[in-house]
Amino acid sequence: MAVGFVLITVSPLKEKEAFEEISNIEEIKEIYPLFGEYDILAKVEAEDIDQIGSIVISKIRAVAGVIDTKTFLTSKSLEGA
């Protein structure tokens, strides 16, 4: 299992619609609105890193209003740390 955290920049006035559409993507496990340089933080879970890349390109970047994404990849978490 691979996990990616995606910082998403959205066009002004498109934040709400983009947030709702991204939250409906099956592989998005958590999503948060942000204030500042980025507008949305999304946690993506997939079988491997290649699949995370495909999800970002074909699903997240395809959402109307998404201008840019920055993805951070990890392969495991430290539970209870």
N, CA, C and O of each residue as an XYZ file, in Angstrom:
324
protein
N       0.852     -1.183      0.000
C       0.000      0.000      0.000
C       0.890      1.236      0.000
O       1.827      1.341      0.791
N       0.589      2.153     -0.883
C       1.296      3.430     -0.951
C       0.331      4.544     -0.574
O      -0.871      4.469     -0.829
N       0.891      5.570      0.037
C       0.094      6.716      0.460
C       0.736      7.973     -0.102
O       1.957      8.125     -0.070
N      -0.090      8.868     -0.614
C       0.383     10.155     -1.091
C      -0.433     11.274     -0.483
O      -1.643     11.154     -0.295
N       0.247     12.361     -0.179
C      -0.428     13.568      0.282
C      -0.283     14.596     -0.821
O       0.830     14.907     -1.246
N      -1.408     15.127     -1.288
C      -1.404     16.017     -2.438
C      -1.851     17.408     -2.010
O      -2.956     17.590     -1.497
N      -0.974     18.389     -2.228
C      -1.321     19.793     -2.036
C      -1.863     20.299     -3.363
O      -1.228     20.129     -4.404
N      -3.034     20.919     -3.327
C      -3.736     21.291     -4.552
C      -4.017     22.789     -4.559
O      -4.533     23.342     -3.587
N      -3.670     23.433     -5.666
C      -3.981     24.842     -5.873
C      -5.159     24.927     -6.834
O      -5.180     24.270     -7.875
N      -6.146     25.752     -6.463
C      -7.381     25.861     -7.238
C      -7.597     27.320     -7.640
O      -7.211     28.235     -6.913
N      -8.213     27.526     -8.797
C      -8.556     28.869     -9.251
C      -9.439     29.568     -8.227
O     -10.264     28.927     -7.576
N      -9.270     30.884     -8.082
C     -10.158     31.621     -7.179
C     -11.624     31.393     -7.546
O     -11.980     31.317     -8.722
N     -12.448     31.287     -6.538
C     -13.898     31.087     -6.640
C     -14.288     29.678     -7.090
O     -15.473     29.414     -7.293
N     -13.331     28.773     -7.250
C     -13.626     27.390     -7.643
C     -13.355     26.409     -6.507
O     -13.511     25.201     -6.681
N     -12.948     26.925     -5.338
C     -12.514     26.063     -4.241
C     -13.595     25.090     -3.791
O     -13.324     23.900     -3.631
N     -14.805     25.575     -3.588
C     -15.879     24.720     -3.070
C     -16.207     23.590     -4.044
O     -16.307     22.431     -3.642
N     -16.373     23.924     -5.319
C     -16.709     22.914     -6.313
C     -15.587     21.891     -6.459
O     -15.849     20.691     -6.541
N     -14.344     22.358     -6.491
C     -13.211     21.442     -6.622
C     -13.113     20.539     -5.400
O     -12.872     19.339     -5.535
N     -13.297     21.103     -4.204
C     -13.246     20.317     -2.969
C     -14.280     19.199     -3.010
O     -13.970     18.052     -2.690
N     -15.505     19.530     -3.401
C     -16.574     18.528     -3.451
C     -16.271     17.434     -4.476
O     -16.474     16.251     -4.204
N     -15.788     17.831     -5.648
C     -15.504     16.833     -6.690
C     -14.334     15.931     -6.295
O     -14.389     14.717     -6.493
N     -13.288     16.518     -5.742
C     -12.130     15.722     -5.323
C     -12.512     14.782     -4.189
O     -12.026     13.652     -4.136
N     -13.366     15.228     -3.290
C     -13.766     14.373     -2.161
C     -14.540     13.140     -2.620
O     -14.642     12.166     -1.874
N     -15.082     13.165     -3.825
C     -15.821     12.020     -4.367
C     -14.938     11.013     -5.107
O     -15.431      9.979     -5.559
N     -13.655     11.300     -5.235
C     -12.733     10.359     -5.874
C     -12.507      9.202     -4.908
O     -12.160      9.418     -3.747
N     -12.702      7.989     -5.380
C     -12.662      6.792     -4.532
C     -11.373      6.662     -3.723
O     -11.416      6.273     -2.555
N     -10.248      6.977     -4.318
C      -8.955      6.775     -3.658
C      -8.595      7.866     -2.651
O      -7.606      7.739     -1.929
N      -9.382      8.925     -2.596
C      -9.155      9.989     -1.612
C      -9.714      9.516     -0.280
O     -10.917      9.286     -0.149
N      -8.840      9.372      0.705
C      -9.254      8.852      2.014
C      -9.494      9.957      3.030
O     -10.282      9.783      3.959
N      -8.824     11.094      2.864
C      -9.030     12.260      3.719
C      -8.822     13.497      2.860
O      -8.032     13.485      1.917
N      -9.542     14.572      3.198
C      -9.398     15.816      2.445
C      -9.669     16.986      3.386
O     -10.581     16.939      4.212
N      -8.862     18.037      3.247
C      -8.966     19.192      4.130
C      -8.838     20.478      3.324
O      -7.995     20.561      2.430
N      -9.657     21.483      3.622
C      -9.444     22.798      3.018
C      -8.272     23.474      3.730
O      -8.065     23.264      4.925
N      -7.516     24.274      3.004
C      -6.364     24.974      3.567
C      -6.480     26.469      3.327
O      -7.237     26.918      2.466
N      -5.726     27.222      4.093
C      -5.598     28.662      3.894
C      -4.133     28.941      3.603
O      -3.254     28.417      4.288
N      -3.864     29.752      2.604
C      -2.479     30.072      2.276
C      -2.154     29.741      0.838
O      -2.990     29.890     -0.053
N      -0.922     29.286      0.620
C      -0.437     29.031     -0.736
C      -1.231     27.942     -1.449
O      -1.440     28.021     -2.660
N      -1.673     26.929     -0.712
C      -2.442     25.825     -1.282
C      -3.870     25.883     -0.759
O      -4.125     26.444      0.306
N      -4.797     25.302     -1.510
C      -6.214     25.366     -1.158
C      -6.756     24.078     -0.559
O      -7.688     24.117      0.244
N      -6.185     22.935     -0.936
C      -6.705     21.634     -0.504
C      -5.534     20.703     -0.206
O      -4.520     20.717     -0.905
N      -5.687     19.889      0.847
C      -4.768     18.791      1.140
C      -5.570     17.505      1.057
O      -6.583     17.360      1.740
N      -5.124     16.567      0.224
C      -5.834     15.295      0.059
C      -4.887     14.130      0.323
O      -3.738     14.133     -0.118
N      -5.388     13.138      1.048
C      -4.638     11.900      1.280
C      -5.147     10.859      0.296
O      -6.344     10.577      0.240
N      -4.225     10.288     -0.483
C      -4.556      9.298     -1.503
C      -3.936      7.962     -1.105
O      -2.769      7.907     -0.718
N      -4.715      6.889     -1.198
C      -4.196      5.546     -0.961
C      -4.365      4.720     -2.231
O      -5.410      4.755     -2.880
N      -3.305      3.970     -2.572
C      -3.337      3.136     -3.773
C      -2.400      1.949     -3.578
O      -1.676      1.868     -2.586
N      -2.428      1.035     -4.539
C      -1.593     -0.166     -4.461
C      -0.104      0.152     -4.528
O       0.700     -0.484     -3.846
N       0.266      1.137     -5.351
C       1.681      1.477     -5.485
C       1.832      2.937     -5.896
O       0.851      3.627     -6.172
N       3.077      3.386     -5.928
C       3.374      4.783     -6.245
C       2.932      5.140     -7.661
O       2.442      6.245     -7.894
N       3.099      4.225     -8.603
C       2.674      4.492     -9.983
C       1.179      4.776    -10.055
O       0.745      5.658    -10.796
N       0.400      4.034     -9.291
C      -1.048      4.245     -9.293
C      -1.398      5.603     -8.683
O      -2.330      6.263     -9.141
N      -0.664      6.021     -7.661
C      -0.905      7.356     -7.097
C      -0.660      8.413     -8.163
O      -1.448      9.348     -8.305
N       0.424      8.271     -8.909
C       0.700      9.214     -9.990
C      -0.421      9.264    -11.006
O      -0.798     10.341    -11.469
N      -0.951      8.120    -11.352
C      -2.064      8.064    -12.308
C      -3.311      8.743    -11.760
O      -4.015      9.435    -12.496
N      -3.589      8.552    -10.484
C      -4.759      9.175     -9.855
C      -4.617     10.692     -9.864
O      -5.567     11.410    -10.176
N      -3.423     11.175     -9.520
C      -3.197     12.623     -9.512
C      -3.390     13.195    -10.908
O      -4.062     14.213    -11.076
N      -2.809     12.551    -11.904
C      -2.877     13.073    -13.272
C      -4.271     12.934    -13.875
O      -4.802     13.899    -14.425
N      -4.865     11.757    -13.780
C      -6.116     11.507    -14.508
C      -7.373     11.904    -13.747
O      -8.415     12.127    -14.362
N      -7.300     11.998    -12.427
C      -8.506     12.311    -11.661
C      -8.440     13.675    -10.983
O      -9.349     14.489    -11.152
N      -7.383     13.939    -10.220
C      -7.320     15.204     -9.478
C      -7.082     16.375    -10.420
O      -7.799     17.374    -10.360
N      -6.083     16.264    -11.288
C      -5.789     17.374    -12.207
C      -6.882     17.578    -13.246
O      -6.938     18.631    -13.882
N      -7.745     16.597    -13.428
C      -8.850     16.722    -14.382
C     -10.022     17.517    -13.813
O     -10.939     17.880    -14.550
N     -10.000     17.788    -12.520
C     -11.094     18.528    -11.883
C     -11.043     19.985    -12.332
O      -9.981     20.608    -12.329
N     -12.190     20.519    -12.714
C     -12.277     21.913    -13.150
C     -11.799     22.841    -12.042
O     -12.230     22.728    -10.895
N     -10.911     23.753    -12.395
C     -10.401     24.724    -11.438
C      -9.059     24.362    -10.833
O      -8.390     25.229    -10.271
N      -8.643     23.100    -10.932
C      -7.342     22.710    -10.382
C      -6.244     23.301    -11.262
O      -6.192     23.051    -12.466
N      -5.373     24.085    -10.642
C      -4.288     24.752    -11.359
C      -2.982     23.976    -11.242
O      -2.243     23.837    -12.216
N      -2.700     23.466    -10.027
C      -1.409     22.833     -9.778
C      -1.539     21.829     -8.644
O      -2.414     21.951     -7.787
N      -0.657     20.834     -8.648
C      -0.597     19.863     -7.553
C       0.857     19.637     -7.171
O       1.760     19.763     -7.998
N       1.066     19.301     -5.907
C       2.379     18.896     -5.413
C       2.140     17.658     -4.573
O       1.372     17.699     -3.612
N       2.794     16.547     -4.926
C       2.527     15.263     -4.280
C       3.727     14.808     -3.457
O       4.870     14.850     -3.912
N       3.435     14.372     -2.232
C       4.432     13.802     -1.331
C       4.080     12.338     -1.142
O       2.952     12.011     -0.773
N       5.037     11.456     -1.392
C       4.785     10.015     -1.353
C       5.411      9.377     -0.118
O       6.470      9.795      0.348
N       4.731      8.352      0.402
C       5.247      7.559      1.506
C       4.796      6.120      1.313
O       3.846      5.861      0.573
N       5.454      5.206      1.956
C       5.069      3.807      1.813
C       4.498      3.218      3.092
O       3.910      2.137      3.062
N       4.663      3.914      4.227
C       4.084      3.418      5.470
C       3.992      4.554      6.474
O       4.571      5.622      6.279
N       3.257      4.307      7.551
C       3.145      5.294      8.619
C       3.618      4.673      9.917
O       3.697      3.450     10.035
N       3.925      5.490     10.867
C       4.307      5.030     12.198
C       3.107      5.209     13.109
O       2.897      6.288     13.663
N       2.325      4.158     13.264
C       1.123      4.212     14.087
C       1.505      4.434     15.546
O       2.394      3.771     16.081
N       0.819      5.374     16.170
C       1.035      5.632     17.582
C       2.317      6.381     17.898
O       2.692      6.492     19.066
N       2.999      6.898     16.881
C       4.257      7.611     17.137
C       3.995      9.022     17.600
O       4.936      9.770     17.863
